[in-house]
Amino acid sequence: MSENSVEALLEEARLTAAIPPPAERQRLREAAGLSRAQVASAVGVGRSTVANWETGVSDPQPPARLSYLRLLKGLVEIYPAAPASAPATAPAPAPGPTSEPTPTPTPTPTPTPTPTSAPAAVADPEPTVPVPVFTSHDTLRGPDGLAVEGEPGPCVRCGVTTTFRSTDGHPLHAGAFCVPAAPSNATAPTPAVTPATTVPAPATASPTPAPVPTRPQRRARSAARAQAETTSLIGRAVQEEALRSGGDEEAALKALVKRAIPDVMHLFNETRATARYDYTAYPALPDILKKPSKKDPDQIWEARPRFHHPGYSLKAPGDIRVTALDVNAAYLSALKCWLPIGKLDHSTGADGVEPKRAGVHLITPAPWTHPHLPNPIGDRDEPGALWVTNATLRLLQRLSGPQHGLTEAPVIHESWTSGATENFLDALRKTLGAAREEAIAEDDFLTLEYVKAMYSKFISTMGESIHNREMVRPDWMHIIHSQAYANLWGKAYKAHQAGLDVVAMTGTDELHVTGDWRQVFPEGRGVAQMKIKYGEGKASGEYTIGTVTR
């Protein structure tokens, strides 16, 4: 073994002996203004791994341990733990450049005689006996090198109860890494007194320990912190482009749209840090999901609606008031859907149709006999069997069930499916949704359009796109599109059930209804709200139509 290798092992041993507790690791990172993503990138691990180190779920392990310990050591030197309050008898000595003086439990200052005629205010300062500095080497350790625990008592540095001891028997946090001291409520410093009036400070009672959060609470807090950190990446990107463009909003937006795909894939990777499924393990796809050429589509029918009520016409004169409504962030909401995870397996009949499986299905739908409602499979030019996604199939099955009874169940001929989850994209959906809500609240046009570009391009490039080679899942793209159309159909049916006529339903987000729509849908720009759709053409905003003579 070379001399350098020996020194590296010794350095790691020294750093390992002085590693701070989990809470202190988080304090050091936050004191430096670093995100978990930044620390993870620096030491070569995932953001969730750093979160586990800071919450005590796991301890740093090679090969990233040495880099992480070096980072902590450097942060300790820059942001040392707050010292305990000095005794009321004398001011605490100023800390040195590389260490933090800490008072012993029973300091013994040596007074210097001063002239009795001189007032105390101008007396020469008293020399103070140097206070021992506790370092990681002052921790009492056993033959195995581990810190020895004993009866709990208040740490001589921070006053918080600890079971570890220093080499001289006083309570001291292991490695001298203390819990940050609570802020003092004092409003003025305590004046120094002469040694003649020195009174030993009373022993401080151990603080009441805070209640230990439950596992669900820890998970919720961890998820909230992770989402906040990930969402901050969006804000930084907008700031970068706004500064780079010199205040030109149009140029900044153009740059943000251009970087939307790599940025949203980075966000997706951050939200998948602790996931069990690897989206980059592309399964072999059946031929029905492959394009025969660049210009020709594959065989999947997404059920895109193009509905117009046969009883109404824009050309017919009349005074029936219609409102064109816009569904906010339709594709963003559609990220909540069942996606197949593994390899798609072939099955015949209804064998592949299960609640926790997803994929594509060859079906023959039953005739739709409700001309006043949109057909849930969209407008087709050719009758017969067709390939649909599980999002469309699930909608048809609900509508054929006892709750609705609007149609007969479709006939299922064959399927390509695998085990599925509804939460695969949920963390990304929540992150983008939180950024969108914040942008709306702050009237931040740039961030709002940037978020929209991210989720729309994320979906559109899942297929065989040259712009996104990280994710090749055309089945997911079709399912998300179909889910958006199914969600829109649900809103149309809700309006119909409330007594409104559905005049038109097109695309993923356009719904035209008669009557007082505000009694059915909340108005606003939120994901769960609707707003009036303004655009080009007569059928936008609020307009009037007439009935068709039969």
C-alpha positions as CSV (number, residue, x, y, z in Angstrom):
1,M,0.0,0.0,0.0
2,S,1.4,3.4,-1.0
3,E,1.9,6.3,1.4
4,N,-0.9,8.2,-0.3
5,S,-3.3,5.4,0.3
6,V,-2.4,5.2,4.0
7,E,-2.9,9.0,4.3
8,A,-6.3,8.7,2.6
9,L,-7.4,6.0,5.0
10,L,-6.3,8.0,8.0
11,E,-8.0,11.1,6.7
12,E,-11.3,9.2,6.2
13,A,-10.9,7.7,9.7
14,R,-10.5,11.1,11.2
15,L,-13.4,12.5,9.3
16,T,-15.6,9.6,10.1
17,A,-14.8,9.9,13.8
18,A,-16.0,13.6,13.7
19,I,-19.1,13.2,11.5
20,P,-21.9,15.3,12.9
21,P,-25.4,13.9,13.7
22,P,-28.1,14.0,11.0
23,A,-29.7,17.3,12.2
24,E,-26.4,19.1,12.2
25,R,-25.7,17.9,8.6
26,Q,-28.9,19.5,7.5
27,R,-28.1,22.7,9.5
28,L,-24.7,23.0,7.8
29,R,-26.1,22.6,4.4
30,E,-28.9,25.2,5.0
31,A,-26.5,27.6,6.6
32,A,-24.4,27.5,3.4
33,G,-27.5,28.1,1.3
34,L,-27.0,24.8,-0.6
35,S,-29.8,22.6,-1.9
36,R,-29.8,18.9,-1.5
37,A,-29.5,18.6,-5.3
38,Q,-26.3,20.7,-5.2
39,V,-24.7,18.5,-2.5
40,A,-25.8,15.3,-4.3
41,S,-24.2,16.5,-7.5
42,A,-21.0,17.5,-5.7
43,V,-20.5,14.1,-3.9
44,G,-21.9,11.9,-6.7
45,V,-25.1,10.6,-5.2
46,G,-28.9,11.2,-5.7
47,R,-30.8,13.9,-3.9
48,S,-32.8,11.4,-1.9
49,T,-29.6,9.9,-0.6
50,V,-28.6,13.2,0.8
51,A,-32.0,13.5,2.4
52,N,-31.6,10.1,4.0
53,W,-28.2,11.2,5.5
54,E,-29.8,14.3,6.9
55,T,-32.8,12.5,8.4
56,G,-30.8,9.6,9.9
57,V,-32.4,7.0,7.6
58,S,-28.9,6.0,6.5
59,D,-25.2,6.9,7.0
60,P,-22.8,8.0,4.3
61,Q,-21.1,5.0,2.6
62,P,-18.2,4.7,0.1
63,P,-17.5,5.9,-2.5
64,A,-19.3,9.1,-1.7
65,R,-18.6,9.1,2.0
66,L,-15.2,10.7,1.9
67,S,-16.3,13.6,-0.3
68,Y,-19.3,14.2,1.9
69,L,-17.3,14.2,5.1
70,R,-14.8,16.7,3.5
71,L,-17.7,18.9,2.7
72,L,-19.1,18.7,6.2
73,K,-15.7,19.5,7.7
74,G,-15.3,22.6,5.6
75,L,-18.8,23.7,6.4
76,V,-18.2,23.3,10.1
77,E,-15.2,25.6,9.9
78,I,-17.3,28.2,8.1
79,Y,-20.6,27.8,10.0
80,P,-19.7,26.4,13.5
81,A,-22.5,25.5,15.8
82,A,-23.8,28.3,18.0
83,P,-22.0,28.2,21.4
84,A,-23.7,27.9,24.7
85,S,-24.3,31.1,26.6
86,A,-21.3,32.2,28.7
87,P,-21.6,32.4,32.5
88,A,-23.1,35.6,33.8
89,T,-19.8,36.5,35.6
90,A,-17.7,37.3,32.6
91,P,-18.0,37.9,28.9
92,A,-17.1,34.9,26.7
93,P,-13.7,35.2,25.0
94,A,-13.7,35.9,21.3
95,P,-13.4,32.8,19.1
96,G,-10.1,32.2,17.3
97,P,-9.8,32.0,13.5
98,T,-10.1,28.2,13.3
99,S,-11.7,27.0,16.5
100,E,-14.5,28.0,18.8
101,P,-13.6,28.5,22.5
102,T,-16.1,26.8,24.8
103,P,-16.5,27.5,28.6
104,T,-15.9,24.6,31.0
105,P,-18.5,23.9,33.6
106,T,-16.5,25.6,36.4
107,P,-14.2,28.3,34.9
108,T,-11.7,29.8,37.4
109,P,-10.7,33.3,36.4
110,T,-7.5,34.8,38.0
111,P,-8.1,38.4,39.0
112,T,-5.5,41.1,38.6
113,P,-5.3,43.7,41.4
114,T,-6.4,47.2,40.4
115,P,-6.1,50.5,42.3
116,T,-8.9,50.9,44.8
117,S,-9.4,54.6,43.8
118,A,-9.9,53.8,40.1
119,P,-13.6,53.4,39.1
120,A,-14.6,49.9,37.9
121,A,-15.5,51.3,34.5
122,V,-11.9,52.2,33.6
123,A,-10.2,49.3,35.4
124,D,-7.7,47.2,33.3
125,P,-9.4,44.1,31.9
126,E,-8.9,40.9,33.8
127,P,-6.8,38.2,32.2
128,T,-8.8,35.1,31.7
129,V,-7.6,31.6,32.0
130,P,-7.8,30.0,28.6
131,V,-10.9,27.9,28.1
132,P,-10.3,24.4,26.8
133,V,-11.5,23.9,23.2
134,F,-13.4,20.6,22.7
135,T,-12.6,19.0,19.3
136,S,-13.5,15.6,17.9
137,H,-10.4,14.2,19.8
138,D,-11.9,15.1,23.2
139,T,-14.7,12.5,22.8
140,L,-14.3,9.5,25.1
141,R,-13.9,6.5,23.0
142,G,-13.6,2.7,23.7
143,P,-11.0,0.3,22.4
144,D,-13.1,-0.1,19.2
145,G,-12.8,3.6,18.5
146,L,-16.5,4.3,18.9
147,A,-17.8,7.0,21.2
148,V,-18.7,5.7,24.7
149,E,-22.1,6.6,26.1
150,G,-23.1,7.1,29.7
151,E,-25.8,8.7,31.8
152,P,-27.5,11.6,30.0
153,G,-26.7,15.1,31.0
154,P,-26.5,18.7,29.6
155,C,-23.7,19.1,27.0
156,V,-21.0,21.5,28.3
157,R,-21.1,23.2,24.9
158,C,-24.8,23.6,23.9
159,G,-26.7,22.5,27.0
160,V,-28.8,20.0,25.1
161,T,-28.9,16.5,26.8
162,T,-26.5,13.9,25.4
163,T,-25.3,10.5,26.5
164,F,-21.8,10.9,25.2
165,R,-18.8,12.0,27.3
166,S,-15.6,13.9,26.9
167,T,-12.3,12.4,28.0
168,D,-12.5,14.2,31.3
169,G,-16.0,12.8,32.0
170,H,-18.2,15.8,31.2
171,P,-21.3,15.4,28.9
172,L,-20.3,16.4,25.4
173,H,-21.9,15.6,22.0
174,A,-19.8,13.1,20.1
175,G,-17.2,14.8,17.9
176,A,-18.2,18.1,19.6
177,F,-20.9,18.5,16.9
178,C,-23.7,20.1,18.9
179,V,-27.4,20.7,18.2
180,P,-27.8,24.4,17.2
181,A,-28.6,26.4,20.3
182,A,-32.0,28.0,20.6
183,P,-32.1,31.8,20.1
184,S,-31.9,33.8,23.3
185,N,-34.8,35.9,24.4
186,A,-32.5,38.4,26.1
187,T,-32.6,41.9,24.8
188,A,-29.4,43.2,26.3
189,P,-26.0,41.7,27.2
190,T,-25.4,40.8,30.8
191,P,-22.8,43.2,32.3
192,A,-19.6,41.7,33.6
193,V,-19.0,41.6,37.4
194,T,-15.9,41.5,39.5
195,P,-14.5,38.2,40.7
196,A,-15.5,39.1,44.3
197,T,-19.2,38.9,43.4
198,T,-18.9,35.9,41.1
199,V,-21.7,33.4,41.7
200,P,-21.6,30.0,39.9
201,A,-24.3,29.8,37.3
202,P,-27.1,27.5,38.3
203,A,-27.4,24.2,36.5
204,T,-29.7,24.4,33.5
205,A,-32.5,22.0,33.5
206,S,-32.6,19.7,30.5
207,P,-35.0,21.0,27.9
208,T,-38.2,19.1,27.3
209,P,-37.6,17.0,24.2
210,A,-39.7,17.8,21.2
211,P,-42.2,15.2,20.2
212,V,-40.7,12.7,17.7
213,P,-42.6,12.9,14.4
214,T,-44.3,9.8,13.1
215,R,-43.1,8.1,9.9
216,P,-46.0,9.6,7.8
217,Q,-45.1,13.0,9.2
218,R,-41.5,12.6,8.3
219,R,-42.4,11.4,4.8
220,A,-44.7,14.3,4.4
221,R,-42.1,16.8,5.5
222,S,-39.5,15.2,3.3
223,A,-41.8,15.3,0.3
224,A,-42.6,18.9,0.9
225,R,-38.9,19.9,1.2
226,A,-38.1,17.8,-2.0
227,Q,-40.9,19.5,-3.9
228,A,-39.8,23.0,-2.8
229,E,-36.2,22.3,-3.8
230,T,-37.2,20.9,-7.2
231,T,-39.6,23.8,-7.8
232,S,-36.8,26.3,-7.1
233,L,-35.0,24.9,-10.2
234,I,-37.8,26.4,-12.3
235,G,-37.4,29.8,-10.7
236,R,-33.7,29.8,-11.2
237,A,-34.0,28.9,-14.9
238,V,-36.4,31.8,-15.5
239,Q,-34.1,34.2,-13.6
240,E,-31.1,33.0,-15.7
241,E,-32.9,33.6,-19.1
242,A,-34.4,36.9,-17.9
243,L,-31.0,38.2,-17.0
244,R,-29.4,36.8,-20.1
245,S,-32.0,38.5,-22.3
246,G,-31.4,41.9,-20.7
247,G,-35.1,42.3,-19.9
248,D,-36.4,41.3,-23.3
249,E,-39.4,39.1,-22.3
250,E,-39.9,37.7,-25.8
251,A,-36.3,36.6,-26.1
252,A,-36.3,35.1,-22.6
253,L,-39.5,33.1,-23.4
254,K,-38.0,31.9,-26.6
255,A,-34.9,30.6,-24.7
256,L,-37.0,29.0,-22.0
257,V,-39.2,27.2,-24.6
258,K,-36.0,26.0,-26.3
259,R,-34.6,24.5,-23.1
260,A,-38.0,23.1,-21.9
261,I,-37.3,19.5,-22.8
262,P,-33.9,19.0,-21.2
263,D,-35.1,21.0,-18.2
264,V,-38.3,19.0,-17.6
265,M,-36.3,15.7,-18.0
266,H,-34.0,17.0,-15.3
267,L,-37.0,17.7,-13.1
268,F,-38.4,14.3,-13.8
269,N,-35.1,12.7,-12.8
270,E,-35.2,14.6,-9.5
271,T,-38.7,13.5,-8.8
272,R,-37.7,9.9,-9.6
273,A,-34.7,9.8,-7.2
274,T,-36.2,7.3,-4.9
275,A,-38.4,5.4,-7.4
276,R,-38.4,1.7,-7.9
277,Y,-39.0,1.8,-11.7
278,D,-36.4,2.7,-14.3
279,Y,-38.1,4.5,-17.2
280,T,-34.9,4.1,-19.3
281,A,-35.3,0.4,-19.5
282,Y,-37.3,0.5,-22.7
283,P,-39.3,-2.6,-23.4
284,A,-39.7,-4.0,-26.8
285,L,-42.9,-2.5,-28.4
286,P,-45.4,-4.4,-30.5
287,D,-45.8,-3.4,-34.1
288,I,-49.1,-1.5,-33.5
289,L,-47.1,1.1,-31.5
290,K,-44.5,1.6,-34.3
291,K,-44.9,4.1,-37.1
292,P,-44.7,2.6,-40.6
293,S,-43.0,5.8,-41.7
294,K,-42.2,9.3,-40.3
295,K,-45.4,10.7,-41.7
296,D,-47.7,7.9,-41.0
297,P,-49.1,7.4,-37.4
298,D,-49.2,4.1,-35.5
299,Q,-52.4,2.2,-35.0
300,I,-53.5,3.6,-31.7
301,W,-56.7,5.6,-31.6
302,E,-56.6,8.3,-28.8
303,A,-60.4,9.2,-28.9
304,R,-59.8,12.8,-29.7
305,P,-63.2,14.6,-29.6
306,R,-64.7,16.7,-32.3
307,F,-68.3,17.1,-31.2
308,H,-71.0,19.5,-32.2
309,H,-74.6,19.3,-31.0
310,P,-76.9,18.5,-33.9
311,G,-79.6,20.7,-32.5
312,Y,-77.6,23.9,-32.6
313,S,-75.9,25.9,-35.4
314,L,-73.9,29.1,-35.6
315,K,-75.5,29.8,-38.9
316,A,-79.0,29.5,-37.5
317,P,-80.3,32.9,-36.2
318,G,-81.2,32.8,-32.5
319,D,-80.6,34.3,-29.1
320,I,-79.4,31.2,-27.2
321,R,-76.3,32.3,-25.2
322,V,-73.4,29.9,-25.3
323,T,-70.1,30.2,-23.3
324,A,-66.9,28.7,-24.7
325,L,-65.0,27.3,-21.7
326,D,-61.3,26.5,-21.4
327,V,-60.0,23.6,-19.2
328,N,-56.9,24.8,-17.5
329,A,-53.7,22.7,-17.8
330,A,-55.6,19.7,-19.3
331,Y,-52.4,17.8,-20.1
332,L,-50.9,18.6,-16.7
333,S,-53.9,17.0,-15.0
334,A,-53.7,14.0,-17.4
335,L,-50.3,13.1,-16.0
336,K,-52.4,11.4,-13.2
337,C,-53.1,8.2,-15.2
338,W,-52.3,4.5,-15.2
339,L,-49.1,3.8,-17.0
340,P,-47.6,0.4,-17.9
341,I,-44.2,-0.1,-16.3
342,G,-42.8,-3.4,-17.5
343,K,-42.7,-5.2,-20.8
344,L,-46.0,-5.3,-22.6
345,D,-47.4,-8.8,-22.7
346,H,-49.9,-10.1,-25.2
347,S,-53.3,-11.6,-24.2
348,T,-56.5,-12.4,-25.9
349,G,-60.1,-11.7,-24.9
350,A,-60.4,-9.9,-21.5
351,D,-57.5,-11.8,-19.9
352,G,-55.2,-8.7,-19.9
353,V,-57.8,-6.3,-18.5
354,E,-57.2,-5.9,-14.8
355,P,-57.4,-2.8,-12.5
356,K,-53.7,-2.7,-12.0
357,R,-52.6,-3.4,-15.6
358,A,-52.4,-0.9,-18.4
359,G,-51.6,-0.8,-22.1
360,V,-53.5,-0.8,-25.3
361,H,-56.5,-2.9,-26.3
362,L,-58.2,-4.0,-29.6
363,I,-61.9,-3.4,-29.0
364,T,-65.2,-3.2,-30.8
365,P,-67.2,-0.4,-29.1
366,A,-71.0,-0.6,-28.8
367,P,-73.0,1.9,-30.8
368,W,-73.4,5.3,-29.2
369,T,-77.1,6.4,-29.1
370,H,-76.9,9.8,-27.4
371,P,-76.5,12.5,-30.1
372,H,-76.8,15.2,-27.4
373,L,-73.6,14.0,-25.7
374,P,-70.1,13.5,-27.2
375,N,-69.1,10.0,-28.2
376,P,-66.5,8.8,-25.6
377,I,-64.4,7.4,-28.4
378,G,-64.4,10.6,-30.5
379,D,-65.6,11.0,-34.1
380,R,-64.6,8.0,-36.2
381,D,-64.9,7.7,-40.0
382,E,-64.8,3.9,-40.0
383,P,-66.8,1.6,-37.9
384,G,-65.5,-1.7,-36.5
385,A,-62.6,-2.7,-34.2
386,L,-59.9,-0.3,-33.2
387,W,-56.9,-0.1,-30.9
388,V,-57.5,2.2,-27.8
389,T,-55.5,2.9,-24.7
390,N,-56.5,1.8,-21.2
391,A,-57.7,5.3,-20.4
392,T,-60.4,5.1,-23.1
393,L,-61.3,1.5,-22.2
394,R,-61.7,2.5,-18.5
395,L,-64.1,5.3,-19.5
396,L,-66.2,3.0,-21.7
397,Q,-66.3,0.4,-18.9
398,R,-67.6,3.1,-16.4
399,L,-70.2,4.3,-18.9
400,S,-71.5,0.8,-19.4
401,G,-71.7,0.1,-15.7
402,P,-74.8,0.3,-13.5
403,Q,-74.0,3.9,-12.3
404,H,-74.3,5.4,-15.8
405,G,-75.8,2.7,-18.1
406,L,-75.2,4.9,-21.2
407,T,-73.9,2.1,-23.5
408,E,-73.1,-1.5,-23.7
409,A,-69.6,-2.8,-22.7
410,P,-67.1,-3.0,-25.5
411,V,-65.9,-6.3,-26.9
412,I,-62.2,-6.9,-26.1
413,H,-60.4,-8.9,-28.7
414,E,-56.7,-8.7,-27.6
415,S,-54.4,-6.6,-25.4
416,W,-50.8,-5.6,-24.9
417,T,-50.5,-4.7,-21.2
418,S,-48.2,-4.9,-18.2
419,G,-48.3,-4.1,-14.5
420,A,-49.1,-0.4,-14.0
421,T,-49.1,2.4,-11.5
422,E,-51.1,5.6,-11.3
423,N,-48.4,7.5,-9.5
424,F,-45.5,7.3,-11.8
425,L,-45.7,10.9,-12.9
426,D,-47.5,12.3,-9.9
427,A,-44.4,13.9,-8.3
428,L,-43.6,15.7,-11.5
429,R,-47.3,16.8,-11.9
430,K,-47.3,18.2,-8.4
431,T,-44.0,20.1,-8.9
432,L,-45.1,21.7,-12.1
433,G,-48.6,22.4,-10.6
434,A,-47.0,24.2,-7.6
435,A,-44.8,26.3,-9.9
436,R,-47.8,27.1,-12.1
437,E,-49.9,28.2,-9.1
438,E,-47.1,30.4,-7.8
439,A,-46.7,32.0,-11.2
440,I,-50.4,32.8,-11.4
441,A,-50.4,34.3,-7.9
442,E,-47.5,36.5,-8.8
443,D,-48.7,37.3,-12.4
444,D,-45.5,35.8,-13.7
445,F,-46.0,35.4,-17.4
446,L,-42.6,33.9,-18.1
447,T,-42.8,31.2,-15.5
448,L,-46.3,30.3,-16.5
449,E,-45.4,29.8,-20.2
450,Y,-42.2,28.0,-19.3
451,V,-44.1,25.5,-17.1
452,K,-46.7,25.0,-19.9
453,A,-43.9,24.3,-22.4
454,M,-42.3,21.8,-20.1
455,Y,-45.3,19.6,-19.5
456,S,-46.7,19.8,-23.1
457,K,-43.3,19.0,-24.7
458,F,-42.6,16.3,-22.1
459,I,-45.7,14.5,-23.3
460,S,-45.3,15.1,-27.0
461,T,-41.7,13.9,-27.1
462,M,-42.3,10.6,-25.4
463,G,-42.6,8.9,-28.8
464,E,-40.0,8.5,-31.5
465,S,-38.8,12.1,-31.2
466,I,-35.3,13.3,-32.0
467,H,-35.7,16.0,-29.3
468,N,-36.0,13.5,-26.4
469,R,-33.9,10.4,-26.6
470,E,-34.2,9.8,-22.8
471,M,-37.7,8.5,-23.0
472,V,-39.1,6.4,-25.8
473,R,-42.6,5.4,-24.6
474,P,-45.2,6.0,-27.3
475,D,-47.7,4.0,-25.3
476,W,-47.4,6.5,-22.4
477,M,-47.9,9.4,-24.8
478,H,-51.1,7.9,-26.2
479,I,-52.4,7.0,-22.7
480,I,-51.8,10.6,-21.4
481,H,-53.5,12.1,-24.5
482,S,-56.5,9.7,-24.1
483,Q,-56.7,10.5,-20.4
484,A,-57.0,14.3,-21.2
485,Y,-59.8,13.5,-23.6
486,A,-61.5,11.3,-21.0
487,N,-61.2,14.0,-18.4
488,L,-62.8,16.5,-20.8
489,W,-65.7,14.1,-21.5
490,G,-66.3,13.9,-17.7
491,K,-66.7,17.6,-17.5
492,A,-69.1,17.6,-20.4
493,Y,-71.2,14.9,-18.7
494,K,-71.1,16.9,-15.5
495,A,-72.5,20.0,-17.3
496,H,-75.2,17.8,-18.9
497,Q,-76.2,16.4,-15.6
498,A,-76.6,19.9,-14.2
499,G,-79.1,20.8,-17.0
500,L,-76.7,22.6,-19.4
501,D,-76.6,21.7,-23.1
502,V,-73.2,20.7,-24.5
503,V,-73.0,22.6,-27.8
504,A,-69.4,21.6,-28.7
505,M,-66.4,19.8,-27.3
506,T,-63.1,19.7,-29.2
507,G,-59.5,19.1,-28.5
508,T,-58.3,18.6,-25.0
509,D,-59.6,21.7,-23.3
510,E,-62.5,23.3,-25.2
511,L,-66.1,22.9,-23.9
512,H,-69.1,25.0,-25.1
513,V,-72.2,25.0,-23.0
514,T,-75.5,26.9,-22.6
515,G,-76.8,28.2,-19.3
516,D,-75.2,29.3,-16.1
517,W,-71.9,27.4,-16.1
518,R,-70.7,29.1,-12.9
519,Q,-73.2,27.0,-11.0
520,V,-71.4,23.9,-12.2
521,F,-67.7,24.8,-12.4
522,P,-65.5,27.1,-10.2
523,E,-64.2,30.0,-12.2
524,G,-60.5,30.8,-12.3
525,R,-57.1,29.8,-13.7
526,G,-56.4,26.9,-11.2
527,V,-56.1,23.3,-12.4
528,A,-59.5,22.4,-10.9
529,Q,-61.2,25.6,-12.3
530,M,-62.6,26.7,-15.7
531,K,-62.3,30.0,-17.5
532,I,-63.9,31.6,-20.5
533,K,-62.0,30.8,-23.7
534,Y,-61.2,33.8,-25.9
535,G,-59.6,33.4,-29.3
536,E,-60.1,33.9,-33.0
537,G,-63.4,33.1,-34.6
538,K,-67.1,33.5,-33.7
539,A,-67.2,30.5,-31.4
540,S,-65.1,31.9,-28.6
541,G,-65.9,33.8,-25.4
542,E,-69.7,34.3,-25.2
543,Y,-71.8,34.1,-28.3
544,T,-75.4,33.4,-29.4
545,I,-76.7,30.6,-31.7
546,G,-80.0,29.3,-32.9
547,T,-81.7,25.9,-33.1
548,V,-81.7,23.7,-36.2
549,T,-85.1,23.0,-37.8
550,R,-85.7,19.3,-38.0
